Amino acid sequence: MTKIPKNLQTIESHVLDLQRLHPSASGDFTSLLNDISFAAKVVSRDVTKAGLVEDLLGATGQENVQGEVIQKLDEFANNVFLKCLGRRGQVCIMGSEELADPVFADTSQGTGKYIVVFDPLDGSSNIDANVSVGTIFGIWKRKSQLAHVNQDDLLQPGSEMVAAGYIIYGSSTMFVYTAGSGVHGFTLDPGIGEFLLSHENIMTPFTGKIYSVNEAYEPRWSPRVREVLRQLKYGRDSKKSTRRDAPTDGAGMSSRYIGSLVADFHRNLLYGGVYLYPPTTEYPKGKLRLMCEAAPLAMIVENAGGYASDGSGSILDIVPEDLHMRVPLYIGSRGDALWIEKMLGEDPAAL
């Protein structure tokens, strides 16, 4: 006999429950989350059969605004999200990692209250190897009158976000989001085609035992970042460590690095740990995009009890200079991320 899932609450009903806490709500936010979850189902369907369907794997032969090769699934996912989010008029501006300029949507059939910025398929270069990939999104409210929406409405700090989330396409497809009242995860039941509540009120540990970073870039890091890595790796009691206040004892933390931001972040969110993408000689201001990657994940981790830093302060406090602004990122368990920020802010002579 088929077992009934332990929780039959869908993401749609969960958002409706939140809406009831705000009697003046118009329903636009609820319908927007529904559109994002529908787009995620479409992308999930094609990601899971990418090896079977012709023309879904491999590169398009073109480059995006960052100079990165566009994968065929990147292009597909980007088009799905643009089409799904632009059809009911709740969104006035859409920004995508894959597009150089923001898209000013048709709001004639709606209120145009919201701005959505997204990375349609993070980690897509790994898709041919069947590695987990994901979608990241952040949602802001416009500040101007609808007839005067402009770049100022788009370029808001993460602290102004009303919601953020990600979808991870792995052994199962999971939708994780926050609207400022906890972080909640929903797993897609392919039999009924619905995201069902599976992880309610996710809280990340204050400190973790995992660090995630591409150590191949170590020669391109500053001496401060190298010292941080040594402390994470060896712990404060190691003879290779000179500091007395590293976050772990003994053998230090374990290295776990997938190379897909969503996958690394998701694991550390659940188990505890910290993800690092420091500046390099090639990317002295950082590589990850503030609006479509760092800020949305920062909102999620902070609502789960964690912290996200650029090495000098909170990611959520940074006002973007443009849609594709890059930043360093240290994100995860609050104690670990704050310790890294403290280490990076100290006098180099102290290291």
C-alpha positions as CSV (number, residue, x, y, z in Angstrom):
1,M,0.0,0.0,0.0
2,T,1.3,3.4,-0.9
3,K,2.1,5.5,2.1
4,I,0.5,9.0,2.5
5,P,3.1,11.8,2.7
6,K,3.6,13.0,6.3
7,N,2.7,16.5,5.3
8,L,0.3,17.4,2.6
9,Q,0.6,21.2,2.8
10,T,1.6,22.7,-0.6
11,I,3.7,25.8,-1.1
12,E,0.6,27.5,-2.4
13,S,-1.4,26.9,0.8
14,H,1.6,27.8,2.9
15,V,1.9,31.2,1.3
16,L,-1.9,31.7,1.6
17,D,-1.5,31.1,5.3
18,L,1.1,33.8,5.5
19,Q,-1.2,36.1,3.5
20,R,-3.9,35.7,6.1
21,L,-1.6,37.4,8.6
22,H,-1.8,40.6,6.4
23,P,-5.5,41.4,5.8
24,S,-4.6,44.2,3.4
25,A,-2.6,41.9,1.1
26,S,-3.8,41.9,-2.5
27,G,-2.8,38.4,-3.4
28,D,-0.1,39.5,-5.9
29,F,2.7,38.1,-3.8
30,T,0.9,34.7,-3.5
31,S,0.4,34.5,-7.2
32,L,4.0,35.5,-7.8
33,L,5.3,32.7,-5.6
34,N,2.9,30.3,-7.4
35,D,4.4,31.4,-10.8
36,I,7.9,30.8,-9.5
37,S,7.0,27.3,-8.2
38,F,5.4,26.5,-11.6
39,A,8.5,27.6,-13.5
40,A,10.6,25.5,-11.1
41,K,8.5,22.4,-12.0
42,V,9.0,23.0,-15.7
43,V,12.8,23.4,-15.3
44,S,12.9,20.4,-13.0
45,R,11.2,18.2,-15.6
46,D,13.7,19.1,-18.2
47,V,16.8,19.0,-15.9
48,T,15.9,15.4,-14.9
49,K,15.7,14.2,-18.5
50,A,18.6,16.3,-19.9
51,G,20.6,13.3,-20.9
52,L,17.7,11.8,-22.8
53,V,16.4,14.8,-24.8
54,E,18.4,16.1,-27.7
55,D,19.7,19.6,-27.6
56,L,19.4,20.1,-23.8
57,L,23.0,19.2,-22.9
58,G,26.1,21.2,-23.8
59,A,26.8,24.8,-24.6
60,T,25.0,27.2,-27.0
61,G,28.3,28.6,-28.3
62,Q,27.4,32.1,-26.9
63,E,28.6,34.0,-23.8
64,N,26.5,35.9,-21.2
65,V,27.3,39.4,-20.0
66,Q,29.9,38.0,-17.6
67,G,31.8,36.4,-20.4
68,E,30.7,32.9,-19.3
69,V,29.7,30.2,-21.8
70,I,25.9,29.8,-21.9
71,Q,24.7,26.3,-21.5
72,K,21.6,25.2,-23.4
73,L,19.8,24.5,-20.1
74,D,20.8,28.1,-19.0
75,E,19.0,29.5,-21.9
76,F,16.0,27.2,-21.5
77,A,15.6,28.0,-17.8
78,N,16.0,31.7,-18.3
79,N,13.3,31.7,-20.9
80,V,10.9,29.7,-18.7
81,F,11.3,32.1,-15.8
82,L,10.9,35.2,-17.9
83,K,7.8,33.8,-19.4
84,C,6.2,32.6,-16.2
85,L,7.0,35.7,-14.1
86,G,6.0,38.2,-16.8
87,R,2.5,36.9,-17.6
88,R,0.2,38.3,-14.8
89,G,1.5,41.8,-14.3
90,Q,2.7,41.5,-10.7
91,V,6.3,42.1,-11.8
92,C,7.5,45.4,-13.2
93,I,11.2,44.6,-13.6
94,M,13.0,41.3,-14.0
95,G,16.8,40.9,-13.9
96,S,18.6,37.7,-14.9
97,E,22.2,36.7,-14.6
98,E,22.0,35.7,-18.3
99,L,20.9,39.1,-19.6
100,A,23.0,42.3,-19.7
101,D,20.0,44.6,-19.1
102,P,16.9,44.3,-16.9
103,V,13.6,43.5,-18.5
104,F,10.8,46.0,-17.9
105,A,7.7,43.8,-18.0
106,D,4.2,44.6,-19.3
107,T,2.1,45.6,-16.3
108,S,-1.0,46.5,-18.1
109,Q,-2.9,43.6,-16.7
110,G,-1.6,43.9,-13.1
111,T,-0.2,46.1,-10.3
112,G,3.5,45.8,-11.2
113,K,4.4,45.8,-7.4
114,Y,7.4,43.6,-7.5
115,I,10.9,43.3,-8.9
116,V,12.5,39.8,-9.3
117,V,16.1,39.1,-9.9
118,F,17.2,35.5,-10.5
119,D,20.0,33.2,-11.5
120,P,18.0,30.8,-13.7
121,L,20.3,27.8,-13.4
122,D,23.3,28.1,-11.0
123,G,26.0,25.5,-11.5
124,S,24.9,24.7,-15.0
125,S,28.4,23.9,-16.2
126,N,28.2,20.8,-14.1
127,I,24.9,19.5,-15.6
128,D,26.6,17.2,-18.1
129,A,28.2,15.4,-15.1
130,N,24.7,15.0,-13.3
131,V,25.7,17.3,-10.5
132,S,22.9,19.1,-8.6
133,V,22.1,22.6,-10.0
134,G,19.7,25.2,-8.8
135,T,17.7,28.5,-9.3
136,I,18.2,31.5,-7.0
137,F,15.8,34.4,-6.8
138,G,15.2,37.6,-4.8
139,I,12.0,39.7,-4.6
140,W,11.9,43.4,-3.9
141,K,9.0,45.9,-3.9
142,R,9.1,48.9,-6.3
143,K,9.4,52.3,-4.6
144,S,8.3,54.6,-7.5
145,Q,4.9,55.1,-9.0
146,L,4.3,52.5,-11.6
147,A,4.5,55.0,-14.5
148,H,8.0,56.1,-13.3
149,V,9.7,52.8,-12.5
150,N,13.4,53.0,-13.2
151,Q,16.9,51.7,-12.2
152,D,16.5,53.1,-8.6
153,D,13.7,50.6,-8.1
154,L,15.9,47.8,-9.2
155,L,19.1,48.7,-7.3
156,Q,18.0,48.1,-3.8
157,P,20.0,46.5,-1.0
158,G,19.2,43.0,0.2
159,S,17.8,44.5,3.4
160,E,14.9,45.7,1.4
161,M,14.0,42.3,0.0
162,V,10.5,41.0,0.8
163,A,11.3,37.4,-0.1
164,A,14.1,35.2,-1.4
165,G,14.5,31.5,-2.3
166,Y,16.2,28.8,-4.2
167,I,15.3,25.6,-6.0
168,I,17.7,22.7,-5.9
169,Y,17.4,20.1,-8.7
170,G,19.1,17.0,-7.3
171,S,18.1,13.6,-6.2
172,S,14.8,15.3,-5.4
173,T,13.7,18.9,-6.3
174,M,13.4,21.1,-3.4
175,F,12.0,24.7,-3.1
176,V,13.3,26.7,-0.1
177,Y,12.1,30.2,0.6
178,T,11.7,32.9,3.2
179,A,9.3,35.9,3.3
180,G,10.9,37.1,6.6
181,S,9.0,34.6,8.8
182,G,11.3,31.6,9.0
183,V,12.8,29.5,6.2
184,H,10.7,26.7,4.8
185,G,11.5,23.8,2.4
186,F,9.2,22.0,0.1
187,T,10.0,18.8,-1.8
188,L,8.5,18.1,-5.2
189,D,6.3,15.0,-5.2
190,P,6.6,14.0,-8.9
191,G,3.5,11.7,-8.6
192,I,1.1,14.6,-8.0
193,G,3.3,17.5,-9.3
194,E,3.2,19.5,-6.1
195,F,5.8,20.9,-3.7
196,L,4.9,19.6,-0.3
197,L,6.2,21.0,3.0
198,S,9.1,18.8,4.1
199,H,11.4,21.1,6.1
200,E,9.5,23.6,8.3
201,N,11.3,26.4,10.1
202,I,14.9,25.5,9.0
203,M,17.5,26.7,11.5
204,T,21.2,26.4,10.7
205,P,23.6,25.5,13.6
206,F,25.5,28.4,15.2
207,T,28.8,26.8,14.2
208,G,29.4,23.9,11.8
209,K,32.0,21.3,10.9
210,I,32.1,21.9,7.1
211,Y,33.9,24.5,5.1
212,S,33.3,24.8,1.3
213,V,35.7,26.6,-1.0
214,N,37.6,26.0,-4.2
215,E,41.1,25.5,-2.8
216,A,42.6,25.5,-6.2
217,Y,42.4,29.3,-6.1
218,E,44.6,29.5,-2.9
219,P,47.6,31.0,-4.8
220,R,45.4,33.8,-6.0
221,W,44.1,34.7,-2.5
222,S,45.4,37.4,-0.1
223,P,47.6,36.3,2.9
224,R,44.6,37.0,5.2
225,V,42.3,34.6,3.3
226,R,45.0,31.9,3.3
227,E,45.3,32.2,7.1
228,V,41.6,31.9,7.5
229,L,41.7,28.7,5.4
230,R,44.5,27.3,7.6
231,Q,42.5,28.0,10.7
232,L,39.4,26.3,9.3
233,K,41.3,23.4,8.1
234,Y,43.6,22.7,11.0
235,G,41.8,24.2,14.0
236,R,43.2,26.3,16.8
237,D,45.2,23.5,18.5
238,S,47.2,22.5,15.5
239,K,50.9,23.4,15.3
240,K,50.2,24.7,11.8
241,S,47.9,27.3,13.4
242,T,49.1,30.5,15.1
243,R,45.8,31.7,16.3
244,R,44.0,30.9,19.6
245,D,40.4,31.8,18.7
246,A,39.6,29.7,15.6
247,P,36.0,28.4,15.5
248,T,36.9,24.7,16.0
249,D,39.2,22.6,18.1
250,G,41.6,19.8,17.2
251,A,41.6,18.7,13.6
252,G,39.4,21.5,12.4
253,M,36.6,21.4,9.9
254,S,36.0,19.0,7.0
255,S,36.2,20.2,3.4
256,R,33.1,19.6,1.3
257,Y,32.9,21.4,-2.1
258,I,30.6,20.5,-4.9
259,G,31.2,23.5,-7.1
260,S,27.5,24.3,-7.4
261,L,26.6,27.3,-5.1
262,V,23.1,26.2,-4.4
263,A,24.1,22.6,-3.6
264,D,27.0,23.7,-1.3
265,F,24.8,26.3,0.4
266,H,21.9,23.9,0.9
267,R,24.0,21.3,2.5
268,N,25.7,23.8,4.9
269,L,22.3,25.3,5.7
270,L,21.0,22.0,7.0
271,Y,24.2,20.6,8.6
272,G,26.1,23.7,9.6
273,G,29.2,25.1,8.0
274,V,30.5,28.0,5.9
275,Y,30.9,28.7,2.2
276,L,33.7,30.9,1.0
277,Y,34.2,32.7,-2.3
278,P,37.0,35.2,-1.6
279,P,38.4,37.8,-3.9
280,T,41.2,36.5,-6.3
281,T,43.8,38.3,-8.4
282,E,41.5,37.7,-11.3
283,Y,38.4,39.0,-9.5
284,P,39.7,41.5,-6.9
285,K,36.1,42.6,-6.1
286,G,34.7,39.1,-5.9
287,K,33.1,36.9,-8.5
288,L,29.5,36.1,-7.3
289,R,26.7,38.4,-8.3
290,L,25.2,40.4,-5.5
291,M,21.6,40.7,-6.6
292,C,20.9,37.3,-8.1
293,E,23.2,35.1,-5.9
294,A,24.7,36.6,-2.7
295,A,21.8,38.8,-1.4
296,P,19.0,36.3,-1.8
297,L,21.1,33.6,-0.1
298,A,22.0,36.1,2.6
299,M,18.3,36.8,3.4
300,I,17.7,33.0,3.6
301,V,20.6,32.3,5.9
302,E,19.9,35.2,8.2
303,N,16.3,34.1,8.6
304,A,17.7,30.7,9.5
305,G,20.0,32.1,12.2
306,G,23.1,32.4,10.1
307,Y,25.1,35.2,8.6
308,A,26.5,36.4,5.2
309,S,29.5,38.8,4.9
310,D,31.5,40.3,2.1
311,G,34.5,40.2,4.5
312,S,33.8,43.6,6.1
313,G,30.1,43.7,6.8
314,S,26.7,42.2,6.1
315,I,25.9,41.4,2.5
316,L,22.4,42.7,3.1
317,D,23.7,46.2,3.7
318,I,25.4,46.6,0.3
319,V,23.6,48.9,-2.1
320,P,24.2,47.5,-5.7
321,E,25.9,49.8,-8.2
322,D,24.5,47.8,-11.1
323,L,22.5,44.7,-11.8
324,H,25.6,42.5,-12.2
325,M,27.8,43.9,-9.4
326,R,30.1,41.2,-7.9
327,V,31.1,40.7,-4.3
328,P,33.1,38.3,-2.2
329,L,30.9,35.9,-0.1
330,Y,31.4,34.2,3.3
331,I,28.1,32.6,4.2
332,G,26.7,30.0,6.6
333,S,26.7,29.3,10.3
334,R,26.6,32.6,12.2
335,G,29.6,31.9,14.5
336,D,31.8,30.8,11.6
337,A,30.9,33.6,9.2
338,L,31.3,36.3,11.9
339,W,34.7,34.8,12.9
340,I,35.9,35.0,9.3
341,E,34.7,38.6,9.0
342,K,36.7,39.4,12.2
343,M,39.8,37.7,10.9
344,L,39.7,39.5,7.6
345,G,39.2,42.9,9.3
346,E,42.3,42.6,11.6
347,D,45.6,44.2,11.1
348,P,47.7,42.1,8.7
349,A,50.6,42.2,11.2
350,A,48.4,40.2,13.6
351,L,48.2,37.3,11.2
